[in-house]
Amino acid sequence: MAKKHEKHTEQKLNKTNPKLTSQRIIVGVVVVALLGFFIVNNFINNNEPEVEYYTFTKEGELTFTDSLGILKTKIDLEIADNDYERQLGLMNRKEMKENEGMLFIFPTLQLQSFWMRNTLISLDIMFVNDQKKIVTIHKDTKILSDTSYPSTQPALYVVEVLAGFADRYNIQVGDQINWMGTNLGNPK
């Protein structure tokens, strides 16, 4: 008799409710999908480097003149005159206005070279000697690039402005720059 009762219980266990089985499968799929979403979302968010974006800070004004001293144009100026600021330059900037630029002031007159790593906006780069005369211009630089943009002669200063600026204002090799600001050209 015990065998008969055991067999009857086994048959009951083997006959599962199809509705209950479907619900368990649906709940399992939803749980797995949610877990997958949170794991993937967390993985993606943790792999994105946190980028700090910078904005323009006016520290002076810079003028461009021709070789006779006739004014061509003027821009607001941010000054990079220490190692950290020169290395950072205009990297991680989403925008810059037409009348804004950066002046790099170096401690010694020498050949200089710039690149566009982490630079999100195309620039015109102007290399300037110790007489404040433009000696090299690189126009429309390629963003996010390790391409080298070197000076053709020793430079003490470098001016970066939006791409196309040099053409719009007819800025040429031989033109002069001058500036006034909170930092008056004394490298730190």
N, C-alpha and C positions, 0 to 999 in steps of 0.2 A: 504494500500500500504506500509506503514511503516513496517508492520509485515512481508510482503513478502521480503523486502529488508534486514530486520534483520535476517530472516531465511537463506537467500542466503549467507550472510556474515558469519553466524555461520557454515554453511556447508563448506565454504572455509577454515575456521580456523581448523575444524576437519580433513580436508584432509591435512595432513602434508606430506612433501616430504620425502620418505623413505631413500633417499641418504643422506639428511641433518641429519636425525635422527641417522643414522649409524655413521656419522662423529662426531656428538656430543657425542655419547656413547664412541667411540674410544678416543677422546680427554679427556673425563672424566676419563676413565680407566688409561690413561697415567698420568694424573695429580695426581690421587690418588696413583698410583704406585710410582711416583717420591716423593710425600710427605711421603709415607710410608718408602721409602728407606732412605731419609734424617732423618726422625725421629728415625728409628731403628739404623741407623749408628751413629747418635749423641748420642743416649742412650747407645749403646755399648761402644763407645769411652770414654764417661764420666764416665762409671762404672769401667774402668780399672784403677787401681792405677798406678800412675807414679812411676816407680822404677828407682832409681839411681844405676847404676852398678859401681863397683870399680875395679881398676887395681892395680897390685903390684907396690910398691915403695920400692926400696932397701934402707935399713937403716943400714945394717951391714952384717956380715957373722957369721954363727954358725957351729961349728964342733961337730961331734959325735965321741967319742972314747970309747974303751972298758975299763974295770976296771983297766987295766995296762997302760992306756994312749995311746994305739995304735990307730991311726986314722982309722975310718971306712968310713966316708964321710963328705962332707962339703956342706952347702946350703947358698944361699943368703937369707937375713932375712928382714922381716918387723916387727917392734916392736910395740906392744900394751901395753902401760904402764900408761894409765889413764883410768878412768871409761868409758868414751865414746868409746875409741878405744877397750877396752876389751869387752864391750857389743856388738859392731859392729863386731869385729873379722873378719872372712872370709865370712860373709853373703854377698849376692848379688854380687858374683864374678862368672863370667861365665867360667873362666879358671884359671889355675895356672900351672906353669912349674914344672917339676920333681925336679929341683934344687932350688926351692923356698919354703919358709915356713914363718910362723908367730910365734913369741915368745911373749907370754903374761907374763908380769911381775906384780905380785901382791904385795900390800904393806905389807901383813902379811902371815906367814906360816900357812896354815889351809887346811882342806879338801876342795877340789874344785869339781865342777861339770859343765859339758858343755852339750849343746844340739846343734842340727843341724837346728834349725828354720831358714828359709830363706837362708840356705846354699845349693848351687846348685851343689857342687862337693863333692864327698865322701872323707873322710880324715882319716888319722891315728892321734890319739891324744895321746900325751905323757905328763904325769904329772911328774914334777921334783921337788925334795926337795931343801932345802936351801944349801945343799952341791953340788948342780948341778948334782945329781944322779937321773936317771929315776926310778920312783917308780911304775908307772902304765902305761900300753899301751892299748888303745882301737883301734882296727884295723878295717878298712873298714866300717866306720860309715854310717848310713842310712841318705841320703839326705832329706831335708825338713821335719825333724822329731823333735818332742818334747821329744823323748826318752832321758833319763838322762844318761850321761857317767861320772860317778864319779871317783875320785881318791881313791885308797885303803889306802893311807897314806897322811898326810899333804903335800901340795905342795906350793911352792913359784912361780914356773914357769910352763908354759904349752907350748908345741911346737905342732903346727899343720902343717902337710905336706900332700901331696897327698896320697890317699889310696894305700896300697901296698908298700909304701916306707920302712916301718920297715922290712918287709920280704925281699925286694930286697937288703937291706944293712945290714941285720942281726942285726938290732937294738933290744936290749933286755933290760928288767928290770935289773938294776945294771950298765948299761952303763952311761957314763958321757956326758954332754954338756958343751960347752964354747962358748963365742961369743965376737966379737968386733964390735963396731958400733957407730953411733952418740949418741945413748942412752946407757949408760954403766950400766944399771941395777939399777938406782936410781928412784924408783917409784915416780910419780908426786902426 
